[in-house]
Amino acid sequence: MAIEIKKSKSSKKPKKQSPFRIFIRSFLKTLLILIIASAVVAIGAGFGMVTAYIKAIPPNALDIITSSSNDSQTTIVYDQSGNEIARLHGNENRIRVPYSKIPKNLINAFVAIEDERFWQHNGIDIKRIIGAIFNNIKSRSLSEGASTITQQLVRNKLLTFEKSFKRKIQEQYLAIQLEKRWTKEQIMEEYLNTINLGSGAYGVEAAAYTYFGKDVSQLTLAECALIAGITQNPSYYNPYVFPEHAKKKQELVLKKMLELGYITEQEYLEAINQKLVYVKKDLSVEYAYKHPYFVDSVIDEAVEILSNKKRISQDEAENLIYGGGLKIYTTMDETIQNIMEEVFSDPAYMPKIRHYDASGTPQPQAAAVLIDFSTGAVKGIMGGRGNLKGVRLLNRATMSVRQPGSSIKPIADYALALENGYTAATIIDDVPFSVGGYTPRNWYKSNVVAGKRGYKGLMTVREALQWSANVPAVKVAYNLGIQNVYRNLKRFGFTTLAPQDMNSLSIAIGGFTYGVKPIELTAAFAAVANGGIYIKPYFIAKIEDKNGVTLFERTPYKRKVMDEKNAYILTNILQSVVTARITVGVRFSYPVAGKTGTTDDSKDRWFVGYTPNYALGVWVGEDKPVALNYLYGTNPALKIFKGIMDKVVSKKGVSTQFTRPAGIVEKYVCKESGKLATELCKQDPRGSQVIKEIFVAGTEPTEYCDRHVKLKVCTESKALATQYCPNFIEKVFIRRDNPIWPDASKSIVPPDDYMYQAPTKYCDVHKAPVQLYQEQTNPQSSSQEQTLQNSPFETQGSFQAQEQNNQSEQAPVDNMPQNQETTSDEAYRQR
């Protein structure tokens, strides 16, 4: 019985599974099989793809890499007419040097910053590759490549720069094969003799002479670290252009060398503190091309175009330019470029050389850029004076950032003002002004208080620009909102504005944190000349590869920054700036609109202007900014402008006038009120104040002048006459909302036109008889009614004169000081 019970327990039926569980189990098994199968297929496909990529490598690729001969193809640069102007070779400015001659510190510096496991890996760095994969996944790009020195050599020799998985696989395979054929020392020698180190220098020997004027074997540790730091971005770390960038990178290289044990703490500190003196011994003269400043600008623009188009680094793009057999079609007008080079070499136009700096560069320097404003095409450019036989020179026209002074006013202030309701006749009162602790000063002297900066008083927008007045410009910017001024400058193409400039009123008169580039200031004026259409300036029209396939064709970048009619009004005002000759000390025989610029400390001089055909900007200053007080007479930038433009007009011709758009009207207005003129405006003691002004239709004034008033003045007290004054005369005055009078201490500087202000006090010499005092309780009230009666041409309504609290006594109206106006000659010497 016990046995039967045991059997019964052991023969218990298993629990039946639910259909859902059976389905889940089957699904998971199938999914696992599919994943394994997919992985096998993916691995197989990946292996097959990698194999295909490797098989696609040209059979002679390794031979090309190990060949010391230069098989790169020449790139040809053409002018606007298709004429060849330059050939760019891969062996440009390159001197080979054996491994034994290269300092150990220089080799270690490159290893430290470029490939710290160079001596251990077999051509590829697995650890670095894994890190790069992780970072690329995070950034969703191929921005980090993990290239070893060996891989960089492969890439540089084969000129294959596109960022793709295929190129990476081929590059890594060839790097492994190269390590099997060559020793590490051979690889390092070839790398250091072919690497692009900026300023046209290829290889460390050329770089040593380019930056320090010495043989590579004589470089110090500090100099070795600086050269090694250049390679990652030769343009950005160029010590001649961006010395602060180069220094920071050098310090990073030295720190890395210290971490890796290549140098001691003492050596690190000595190198960090060593003063770097840049001395260029130019080895490129035999390879120099014509028109170096233009061609260098073309190379810079081509680097930018190719790096963006092919998604490669700037270093790789430059290597492609020098060895890829490209055809680059530019905007250069060789006639104009030759003229500019001729003027920059002629002492009759250029300021006298005062000294040569440590690198042998003449000072003061200059820069100029000429643009066809209708297309945005740069027709000629000069980035400096002196050396026209070098390559990859410092181009001050495109690279230097300098303070623009008053030359910025038409763009920063008045272009925006015209777009926001101002007209050429809008009145701005040039009187003392202060806001938020900022008090702008004018450049001209006071005619009232000797030895102090002055104020002209009431002036139109046109006059404010003719006089290059600072106070009115700041007032305009303040009224418009300085943030709006900042944003408008951005729209006009300025790229060097600092965030803090957005809240600084000083930008209204050219006081920037950093400054502006000459080419960008010229392009801003070109936008006004072009009817308010800004076109980003450019040097390249088209690029073709060695097979004639178009890699790039220019579509100019345009945007509207001003209404066409407002742009014409501003052009007309800038024409009058030139013809008024207050700040412009030369005459032109053809139409020119433009503006001078001088910084307060006189470290920069400008003239930017345009004819009906071309815009031209000129800058003069020293590379290391110092006051140019030693330059007398005509603004040197204006002198260069005239020299260039006279010759361009002679060779190319010029339109007789600026194109006037429809919708411009003319009105006779009073320049003291900006309103329609009356007979009183002609009776101003200074002479008629009636002018003919142009307006955009619909913005012309419709009200008559209420600034001029005719008042009766006591001949004895010189104050407003009352009914008790036995003798009085009638005079025309200007009525100012807040008149300012001089005081005895001369602490107050009134405007130069203060003596024409309507008096505000009544005669206190002639009074009512004592016996009538009780009867006439308010004689002065009735006297106001009698003395302020208007003539048929006087302003309508009575002018309620009030005493100025805390003001000094008014000047007698007939005792006016002589108007000692600053002469035109004095003005343009100062500006």
C-alpha positions in Angstrom: 0.0 0.0 0.0 2.8 2.3 0.8 4.4 1.5 -2.6 1.2 2.4 -4.4 1.0 5.8 -2.7 4.6 6.6 -3.6 3.9 5.7 -7.3 0.9 8.0 -7.2 3.1 11.0 -6.0 5.8 10.4 -8.6 3.3 10.1 -11.5 1.8 13.6 -10.8 1.1 15.4 -14.2 3.1 18.7 -14.9 1.3 22.0 -14.7 -0.1 23.1 -18.1 1.5 26.5 -19.4 -0.7 29.3 -20.6 -0.7 30.2 -24.3 0.7 33.7 -23.5 3.8 32.3 -21.9 4.4 30.0 -24.8 4.1 33.0 -27.2 6.5 35.1 -25.2 9.1 32.3 -25.0 8.9 31.7 -28.8 9.1 35.4 -29.6 12.2 35.9 -27.4 13.9 32.8 -29.0 13.1 34.2 -32.5 14.3 37.7 -31.6 17.6 36.3 -30.2 18.2 34.3 -33.4 17.5 37.4 -35.5 19.8 39.6 -33.4 22.6 37.0 -33.7 22.0 36.7 -37.4 21.9 40.5 -37.9 25.1 40.9 -36.0 26.8 38.2 -38.1 25.5 39.9 -41.3 26.5 43.3 -40.0 30.0 42.1 -39.1 30.3 40.4 -42.4 29.0 43.4 -44.3 31.3 45.7 -42.2 34.2 43.4 -42.9 33.3 43.4 -46.6 33.0 47.2 -46.7 36.3 47.7 -44.9 37.9 45.2 -47.3 36.4 47.0 -50.3 37.7 50.4 -49.0 41.2 48.9 -48.6 41.1 47.4 -52.0 40.1 50.8 -53.4 43.4 52.3 -52.3 45.6 53.0 -55.3 48.4 50.4 -55.5 51.1 53.1 -55.6 49.7 55.0 -52.6 52.5 53.9 -50.2 55.2 54.8 -52.8 53.7 58.3 -53.1 53.9 58.7 -49.4 57.5 57.5 -49.1 58.7 59.5 -52.1 60.6 62.6 -51.1 59.9 64.2 -54.5 57.1 66.7 -54.8 54.3 65.3 -57.0 51.7 67.9 -56.0 49.9 69.8 -58.7 50.0 73.6 -59.1 47.0 75.7 -58.4 46.5 78.7 -60.7 44.9 82.0 -59.7 43.2 84.2 -62.3 42.0 87.8 -62.3 38.5 89.0 -63.3 39.4 88.7 -67.0 40.8 85.2 -66.8 44.4 86.3 -66.9 46.8 84.3 -64.7 48.1 86.2 -61.7 49.7 83.5 -59.5 50.8 79.9 -59.3 50.7 78.2 -55.9 53.1 75.3 -55.5 53.3 72.6 -52.8 57.0 73.3 -52.2 56.3 76.9 -51.5 58.8 78.2 -48.9 60.0 74.7 -47.9 63.6 73.7 -46.8 64.3 70.1 -46.0 66.3 69.3 -42.9 67.6 65.9 -41.7 66.3 64.3 -38.5 69.7 64.7 -36.8 69.5 68.5 -37.1 66.1 68.8 -35.6 66.2 69.8 -31.8 65.0 67.1 -29.5 62.8 69.7 -27.8 61.0 70.4 -31.1 60.3 66.7 -31.7 59.1 66.2 -28.2 56.9 69.3 -28.5 55.1 67.9 -31.5 54.7 64.5 -29.9 53.3 66.0 -26.8 50.6 68.1 -28.5 49.9 66.0 -31.5 50.5 62.3 -30.7 51.7 61.5 -27.2 51.9 57.7 -27.9 53.7 58.1 -31.2 56.7 56.1 -30.1 54.5 53.1 -28.9 51.7 52.7 -31.4 51.9 50.9 -34.8 50.4 53.8 -36.8 47.0 54.1 -35.1 46.2 54.9 -31.5 43.4 52.5 -30.3 42.9 54.4 -27.1 42.5 57.7 -28.9 40.2 56.1 -31.5 37.8 54.9 -28.8 37.7 58.3 -27.2 37.1 60.0 -30.5 34.2 57.6 -31.3 32.6 58.4 -28.0 33.0 62.2 -28.6 31.7 62.0 -32.2 28.6 60.1 -31.0 28.0 62.8 -28.4 28.5 65.6 -31.0 26.8 63.7 -33.8 29.6 64.6 -36.2 33.0 63.6 -37.4 34.7 66.6 -35.8 37.3 64.6 -33.9 39.5 62.3 -35.9 42.1 60.9 -33.5 44.7 61.1 -36.2 48.3 60.1 -35.3 51.3 61.8 -36.7 51.6 58.9 -39.1 48.0 59.3 -40.3 48.6 63.1 -40.7 51.6 62.4 -42.9 49.5 60.0 -45.0 46.8 62.5 -45.4 49.1 65.4 -46.2 51.0 63.4 -48.9 47.9 62.0 -50.6 45.8 65.2 -50.3 42.7 63.3 -49.3 40.8 65.5 -46.8 37.1 64.7 -46.9 35.7 63.7 -43.6 34.3 60.2 -44.2 34.4 56.7 -42.8 36.0 55.5 -46.0 38.8 57.9 -45.8 39.5 57.1 -42.2 39.7 53.4 -42.9 42.1 53.9 -45.8 44.2 56.4 -43.8 44.5 54.0 -40.9 45.4 51.0 -43.1 48.1 53.0 -44.9 49.4 54.3 -41.6 49.9 50.7 -40.4 51.6 49.8 -43.6 53.9 52.9 -43.5 55.0 52.0 -40.0 56.1 48.6 -41.4 58.2 50.2 -44.2 59.7 53.2 -42.3 61.2 53.7 -38.9 59.6 56.1 -36.4 62.5 58.5 -37.1 61.9 58.5 -40.8 58.2 59.2 -40.3 59.0 62.0 -37.9 61.5 63.6 -40.3 59.1 63.5 -43.3 56.3 64.9 -41.1 58.3 67.8 -39.8 59.5 68.7 -43.3 56.1 68.8 -44.9 53.8 70.1 -42.1 52.0 73.5 -42.8 53.1 76.0 -40.2 51.4 79.1 -41.5 52.7 82.3 -43.1 53.6 80.2 -46.2 56.1 78.1 -44.2 56.1 74.4 -44.8 58.3 72.4 -42.5 60.1 73.3 -39.3 63.2 74.9 -41.0 61.1 77.3 -43.0 59.1 78.1 -39.8 62.2 78.8 -37.8 63.3 81.4 -40.3 59.8 82.8 -40.8 59.1 83.4 -37.1 62.5 83.7 -35.4 64.9 84.4 -38.2 67.2 81.5 -37.3 68.1 78.0 -38.2 65.9 75.3 -36.7 68.9 73.9 -34.7 69.2 77.2 -32.8 65.6 77.3 -31.5 65.1 77.5 -27.7 62.6 75.4 -25.9 60.1 78.3 -25.8 60.4 78.8 -29.5 60.1 75.0 -30.2 56.8 74.9 -28.2 55.4 77.9 -30.1 56.1 76.4 -33.5 54.6 73.0 -32.5 51.5 74.8 -31.3 50.9 76.5 -34.7 50.1 73.3 -36.6 46.6 72.6 -35.4 45.3 75.9 -36.9 48.0 77.9 -38.7 45.8 80.9 -39.3 44.5 81.2 -35.7 47.8 80.6 -34.1 49.9 82.8 -36.4 52.0 84.8 -34.0 52.2 87.8 -36.4 48.5 88.1 -36.6 47.3 86.7 -33.3 50.3 86.8 -30.9 48.0 86.2 -27.8 46.5 83.1 -29.4 50.0 81.8 -30.2 51.3 82.4 -26.7 48.4 80.6 -25.0 48.9 77.6 -27.3 52.7 77.6 -26.6 52.0 77.5 -22.9 49.6 74.6 -23.4 52.4 72.7 -25.3 54.9 73.4 -22.6 52.5 72.2 -19.9 51.9 68.9 -21.8 55.6 68.4 -22.2 56.0 68.8 -18.4 53.2 66.3 -17.8 54.8 63.7 -20.1 58.2 64.2 -18.5 60.0 65.7 -21.5 61.1 68.8 -19.5 61.7 69.6 -15.9 59.8 72.1 -13.7 62.7 74.6 -14.0 62.8 74.3 -17.8 59.0 74.8 -17.9 59.2 78.0 -15.9 62.1 79.4 -17.8 60.4 78.7 -21.1 57.0 80.2 -20.0 58.7 83.4 -19.0 61.0 83.8 -22.0 60.1 86.8 -24.1 59.3 85.7 -27.6 60.9 88.0 -30.2 59.5 87.5 -33.7 62.0 88.2 -36.5 61.1 87.2 -40.1 63.9 86.2 -42.4 61.9 85.9 -45.6 62.8 82.7 -47.6 59.9 83.0 -50.0 61.1 85.8 -52.3 62.1 83.4 -55.1 58.5 81.9 -54.9 56.7 85.2 -54.5 53.8 86.0 -56.7 52.5 89.3 -58.0 50.0 91.2 -56.0 50.7 89.3 -52.7 48.0 91.1 -50.6 45.3 90.2 -53.0 46.5 86.7 -53.6 46.9 86.1 -49.9 43.3 87.3 -49.4 42.2 84.8 -52.1 44.0 82.0 -50.3 42.4 82.9 -47.0 38.9 83.0 -48.6 39.6 79.7 -50.4 40.6 78.0 -47.2 37.3 79.1 -45.6 35.3 78.0 -48.7 36.9 74.6 -49.0 36.9 73.8 -45.3 33.2 74.4 -45.2 32.4 72.8 -48.5 34.4 69.6 -48.1 34.1 69.6 -44.2 37.8 69.5 -43.7 40.2 71.5 -41.4 41.7 74.8 -42.5 45.1 73.2 -42.5 43.9 70.5 -44.8 42.2 73.0 -47.1 45.4 75.0 -47.3 47.3 71.9 -48.3 44.7 71.2 -51.0 45.1 74.8 -52.3 48.9 74.5 -52.6 48.9 71.0 -54.1 45.5 70.1 -55.5 45.8 71.7 -59.0 42.8 74.0 -58.5 41.7 76.9 -60.7 40.6 79.9 -58.7 38.9 82.7 -60.5 39.0 86.0 -58.6 37.4 89.5 -58.7 40.7 91.3 -59.1 40.9 94.2 -61.5 44.6 94.2 -62.2 44.5 97.8 -63.4 43.1 98.9 -60.0 45.5 96.6 -58.1 48.5 98.0 -59.9 47.3 101.6 -59.1 47.0 100.8 -55.4 50.5 99.2 -55.3 51.9 102.2 -57.2 50.4 104.7 -54.7 51.6 102.7 -51.7 55.1 102.8 -53.1 55.1 106.5 -53.8 56.4 108.9 -51.1 54.3 111.7 -52.6 51.2 110.0 -51.3 52.4 108.0 -48.3 53.2 109.4 -44.9 57.0 109.7 -44.2 58.5 106.6 -42.6 59.3 107.5 -39.0 61.0 104.3 -38.0 61.3 100.6 -38.6 60.1 98.1 -35.9 62.0 95.1 -34.6 60.9 93.0 -37.6 62.1 95.6 -40.1 58.6 96.8 -41.0 58.3 100.5 -41.8 56.0 102.6 -39.5 53.5 104.2 -39.8 51.7 101.5 -41.8 48.6 101.8 -44.0 45.9 99.6 -45.5 43.3 100.1 -48.2 40.5 98.2 -49.9 38.5 99.1 -53.0 35.1 97.5 -53.7 32.7 97.5 -56.6 29.7 98.3 -54.4 27.1 97.2 -56.9 28.4 93.6 -56.7 30.4 93.4 -53.5 33.5 92.3 -55.5 36.8 93.4 -54.1 38.8 95.0 -57.0 42.0 95.8 -55.2 43.5 95.6 -51.8 46.7 96.7 -49.9 47.4 95.2 -46.6 50.5 97.3 -45.9 53.4 99.3 -47.2 56.9 98.1 -47.8 57.3 94.4 -48.7 55.6 93.4 -52.0 57.9 90.4 -52.6 56.9 88.1 -49.7 53.9 85.7 -49.4 51.4 85.2 -46.6 52.0 88.7 -45.3 50.1 90.5 -42.5 47.1 91.9 -44.3 46.0 94.9 -42.2 43.0 95.5 -44.5 41.4 92.1 -43.6 43.1 91.1 -40.3 43.8 94.2 -38.2 41.1 95.5 -35.9 41.4 99.3 -35.2 39.4 102.0 -33.6 37.4 103.8 -36.4 37.0 107.2 -34.7 34.4 109.6 -36.4 34.3 107.5 -39.6 31.7 105.3 -37.9 29.2 108.1 -37.3 27.4 107.9 -40.7 26.8 104.2 -40.2 26.3 103.9 -36.4 24.2 107.0 -35.9 22.8 108.7 -38.9 22.0 105.8 -41.1 19.8 104.5 -38.3 18.4 108.0 -37.6 17.2 108.5 -41.2 15.5 105.1 -41.0 13.7 106.3 -37.8 12.2 109.6 -38.7 15.2 112.0 -38.8 15.8 114.1 -41.9 18.9 116.0 -43.1 17.3 119.1 -41.6 16.4 117.6 -38.1 17.9 120.0 -35.5 20.2 118.7 -32.8 21.4 121.2 -30.1 25.2 120.9 -29.7 25.4 121.9 -26.1 26.9 120.3 -23.0 25.4 116.9 -22.5 25.9 114.1 -20.0 24.2 110.8 -19.3 25.0 108.0 -16.9 28.3 109.6 -16.1 29.4 109.8 -19.7 30.1 113.3 -21.1 31.1 113.4 -24.7 33.4 116.2 -25.9 33.8 117.8 -29.3 37.1 118.0 -31.1 36.8 121.7 -31.9 37.7 124.7 -29.6 35.2 127.0 -28.0 34.8 130.5 -29.4 33.5 131.6 -26.0 35.7 130.2 -23.4 39.4 130.1 -24.3 41.2 126.7 -24.0 38.2 124.6 -23.7 36.4 122.2 -26.1 33.4 124.0 -27.7 29.9 123.6 -28.8 28.4 125.0 -32.0 24.8 125.2 -30.8 21.8 124.5 -33.0 22.8 122.4 -36.1 21.1 120.2 -38.6 22.0 116.6 -39.1 23.8 117.6 -42.2 25.9 120.2 -40.3 26.5 117.7 -37.5 28.2 115.4 -40.0 30.0 118.2 -41.8 31.5 119.3 -38.4 32.0 115.7 -37.3 30.4 116.8 -34.0 30.6 114.3 -31.2 27.9 115.6 -28.9 25.1 115.5 -31.5 26.1 112.0 -32.6 25.9 110.7 -29.0 22.6 112.5 -28.5 21.2 110.8 -31.6 22.5 107.3 -30.5 21.0 107.9 -27.0 17.6 108.9 -28.4 17.6 105.9 -30.8 18.7 103.5 -28.1 22.3 102.3 -27.9 21.2 98.6 -28.2 19.6 99.5 -31.5 22.7 101.2 -32.7 24.7 98.0 -31.8 22.3 95.8 -33.6 22.3 98.0 -36.7 26.1 97.8 -36.8 25.8 94.0 -36.8 23.4 94.3 -39.8 26.0 96.4 -41.6 28.4 93.5 -41.4 30.7 94.3 -38.4 32.0 91.1 -36.8 34.4 92.4 -34.2 31.9 94.0 -31.8 32.1 92.9 -28.2 29.0 92.2 -26.0 29.9 95.1 -23.7 29.7 97.5 -26.7 25.9 97.0 -26.6 25.6 99.2 -23.5 28.3 101.7 -24.4 27.3 105.1 -25.8 30.9 105.7 -26.9 30.4 103.4 -29.9 28.4 106.3 -31.4 31.7 108.1 -32.0 33.9 105.2 -32.6 34.9 104.0 -29.1 34.7 100.2 -29.3 36.2 97.6 -27.1 38.3 96.2 -29.9 37.6 98.2 -33.1 36.7 97.4 -36.7 38.4 95.9 -39.7 39.1 98.2 -42.7 37.4 95.9 -45.1 34.2 95.8 -43.0 34.0 99.5 -42.6 34.5 100.0 -46.3 31.7 97.4 -47.0 29.4 99.3 -44.7 29.9 102.6 -46.7 29.5 100.5 -49.9 26.0 99.5 -48.6 25.0 103.1 -48.4 26.4 103.7 -51.9 24.5 100.7 -53.2 21.1 102.1 -52.3 21.0 100.5 -48.8 21.8 97.0 -49.9 24.7 95.4 -48.0 26.7 92.8 -49.9 29.4 90.9 -48.1 32.7 91.6 -49.8 34.4 88.7 -51.6 37.6 87.9 -53.6 36.6 84.6 -55.3 34.1 84.1 -58.0 34.6 80.4 -58.8 36.8 77.4 -57.9 37.4 74.4 -60.1 39.2 71.2 -59.3 42.0 69.8 -61.4 39.5 68.1 -63.7 37.6 71.3 -64.3 34.6 70.3 -62.1 33.2 73.4 -60.3 33.7 73.1 -56.6 32.3 76.5 -55.8 30.5 79.4 -57.6 29.8 82.7 -55.9 26.3 83.8 -55.0 26.8 87.1 -53.2 25.3 87.4 -49.7 23.0 90.4 -49.7 20.6 92.1 -47.2 18.7 95.4 -47.1 20.0 97.7 -44.4 18.5 101.0 -45.5 15.6 102.3 -47.6 17.0 103.4 -51.0 15.8 107.0 -50.6 17.3 107.3 -47.1 20.6 105.9 -48.4 20.6 108.6 -51.1 19.9 111.3 -48.5 22.9 110.0 -46.5 25.1 109.9 -49.6 24.1 113.5 -50.4 25.0 114.6 -46.8 28.4 112.8 -47.1 29.0 114.6 -50.4 28.5 117.9 -48.5 31.0 116.7 -45.9 33.6 116.5 -48.6 32.7 119.8 -50.4 32.3 121.8 -47.2 36.0 121.1 -46.5 35.6 121.6 -42.7 37.2 118.2 -42.0 38.2 117.3 -45.5 41.2 119.4 -46.7 41.3 118.5 -50.4 39.2 119.0 -53.5 38.0 116.4 -56.0 37.1 117.0 -59.6 34.5 114.2 -59.5 31.7 113.2 -57.1 32.9 111.9 -53.8 30.9 111.1 -50.6 32.9 110.2 -47.5 33.9 110.7 -43.9 37.2 111.2 -42.1 38.0 109.5 -38.8 40.5 110.3 -36.1 40.6 108.7 -32.7 40.8 110.9 -29.6 44.3 109.7 -28.9 45.2 110.2 -32.6 46.4 106.6 -33.0 44.3 105.9 -36.1 43.5 108.0 -39.1 40.8 107.1 -41.7 39.0 108.2 -44.8 36.2 106.0 -46.1 34.3 107.2 -49.1 32.9 106.4 -52.5 32.4 107.7 -56.1 29.3 106.7 -58.1 31.3 103.6 -59.1 33.6 102.4 -56.3 33.9 102.5 -52.5 37.4 102.9 -51.0 38.5 102.8 -47.4 42.0 103.8 -46.2 43.5 103.4 -42.7 46.9 104.8 -41.4 48.5 104.0 -38.1 51.3 102.1 -36.5 51.1 98.3 -35.9 51.7 98.9 -32.3 49.2 101.8 -31.7 50.9 105.1 -30.8 49.8 108.7 -31.2 50.4 110.0 -34.7 50.9 113.6 -33.6 54.0 113.7 -35.8 51.8 113.6 -38.9 50.9 117.2 -39.9 48.7 118.7 -42.5 46.1 116.8 -44.5 44.8 113.5 -43.1 47.2 111.0 -44.5 44.4 108.5 -45.2 42.6 111.1 -47.2 45.8 111.8 -49.2 46.1 108.1 -50.1 42.4 107.9 -51.0 42.8 110.8 -53.4 45.9 109.4 -54.9 44.3 106.1 -55.6 40.9 107.4 -56.7 42.4 110.1 -59.0 44.3 107.4 -60.9 41.3 105.0 -61.0 39.0 107.7 -62.4 41.7 108.6 -64.9 42.0 104.9 -66.1 38.4 103.7 -65.6 36.3 106.8 -65.8 33.6 107.8 -63.4 29.8 108.5 -63.5 29.0 112.2 -63.3 26.6 112.0 -60.4 25.1 109.6 -57.8 21.8 108.0 -59.0 18.9 109.9 -57.5 15.9 107.7 -56.8 12.3 108.8 -57.3 10.6 110.2 -54.3 13.1 112.9 -53.3 11.7 116.5 -52.9 13.4 119.8 -52.1 12.2 122.5 -49.6 13.5 125.8 -48.3 13.9 125.5 -44.6 15.4 127.3 -41.7 18.6 125.7 -40.5 17.9 126.8 -36.9 14.6 125.1 -36.7 14.5 122.6 -39.6 11.1 123.9 -40.5 9.8 125.9 -43.4 11.5 129.3 -43.6 9.9 132.6 -42.8 11.0 136.2 -43.5 12.5 136.3 -40.0 14.8 133.5 -40.9 16.4 135.8 -43.5 16.8 138.6 -40.9 19.1 136.5 -38.6 22.0 138.8 -37.4 24.4 136.2 -38.8 22.8 136.5 -42.3 20.1 134.4 -43.9 19.6 131.0 -42.3 17.5 129.8 -45.1 18.8 126.7 -47.0 17.5 124.4 -49.7 17.3 120.8 -48.3 16.3 117.5 -49.8 13.8 115.1 -48.2 12.2 111.8 -48.8 8.7 112.7 -50.0 6.4 112.7 -47.0 9.1 113.6 -44.4 9.4 117.3 -45.5 8.3 119.8 -42.9 4.9 121.3 -43.0 5.1 123.8 -40.1 6.8 127.2 -40.3 9.9 128.2 -38.3 9.1 129.2 -34.7 12.7 129.4 -33.7 13.3 133.0 -34.9 11.5 135.7 -33.0 11.6 139.5 -33.2 11.8 141.3 -29.8 12.1 144.9 -28.5 15.3 145.5 -26.6 16.1 148.5 -24.3 19.0 150.3 -25.8 20.4 151.2 -22.4 20.0 148.0 -20.4 20.2 145.6 -23.4 17.3 143.6 -21.8 13.8 143.1 -23.0 12.1 146.5 -23.2 9.2 147.4 -21.0 6.6 150.2 -21.5 8.8 152.4 -19.4 11.9 152.2 -21.6 12.2 155.5 -23.5 14.4 154.0 -26.3 14.4 150.5 -27.8 15.3 148.6 -30.9 13.8 145.6 -32.6 16.0 142.6 -33.1 15.7 139.0 -34.4 16.8 136.3 -32.0 16.6 132.5 -31.8 14.4 131.0 -29.2 16.1 128.1 -27.3 14.2 125.8 -24.9 17.0 125.7 -22.4 19.3 128.7 -23.0 22.8 128.5 -21.6 24.7 131.7 -20.7 28.4 132.2 -19.8 29.3 132.9 -16.2 32.1 134.9 -14.7 34.1 131.8 -13.5 34.0 130.4 -17.1 33.1 127.0 -15.6 30.1 126.9 -18.0 30.9 126.6 -21.7 27.9 127.9 -23.6 27.4 127.2 -27.3 29.0 129.5 -29.8 25.6 130.8 -30.8 24.6 131.8 -27.3 24.7 135.6 -28.1 21.9 135.1 -30.6 19.6 133.6 -28.0 16.5 135.6 -27.1 17.1 137.5 -23.8 15.0 136.3 -20.9 15.2 139.3 -18.5 13.3 142.6 -18.5 14.8 146.0 -18.2 15.3 146.9 -14.5 16.7 150.4 -15.2 13.5 152.0 -16.3 10.7 151.6 -13.8 7.2 152.9 -13.2 7.0 156.3 -11.5 6.6 156.0 -7.7 3.2 157.9 -7.7 1.8 155.5 -10.1 3.0 152.4 -8.3 -0.2 151.7 -6.5 -2.3 152.2 -9.6 -0.3 150.0 -11.8 0.1 146.8 -9.8 1.5 144.7 -12.6 3.2 147.0 -15.2 5.6 144.3 -16.3 2.8 142.0 -17.3 1.5 144.6 -19.7 5.0 145.3 -21.0 5.3 141.6 -22.0 2.2 142.0 -24.1 3.6 145.1 -25.8 7.1 143.8 -26.4 6.2 140.4 -27.7 3.8 141.5 -30.4 4.5 139.5 -33.6 5.1 140.9 -37.0 3.3 139.2 -40.0 6.4 136.9 -40.3 7.0 136.3 -36.7 6.1 133.1 -34.9 2.5 132.8 -33.8 1.7 132.9 -30.1 3.6 134.7 -27.3 6.9 133.6 -26.0 6.8 133.4 -22.3 10.3 134.4 -21.2 11.4 133.1 -17.8 14.4 133.7 -15.6 16.9 130.9 -15.5 17.2 129.6 -11.9 20.8 129.4 -10.7 22.0 130.9 -14.1 24.5 133.7 -14.4 23.6 137.1 -15.9 22.8 137.1 -19.6 25.3 138.8 -21.9 24.2 142.2 -23.3 22.8 141.6 -26.7 24.9 144.3 -28.4 28.1 143.4 -26.6 28.8 140.3 -28.6 32.3 138.8 -28.7 34.0 138.4 -32.1 33.0 135.0 -33.6 36.4 133.3 -33.8 35.4 130.3 -35.9 37.8 127.5 -36.2 39.1 127.7 -39.8 38.8 124.9 -42.3 42.6 124.6 -42.3 42.6 124.1 -38.5 39.7 121.7 -38.7 41.0 119.2 -41.1 44.4 119.2 -39.5 42.7 118.2 -36.3 40.4 115.6 -37.9 
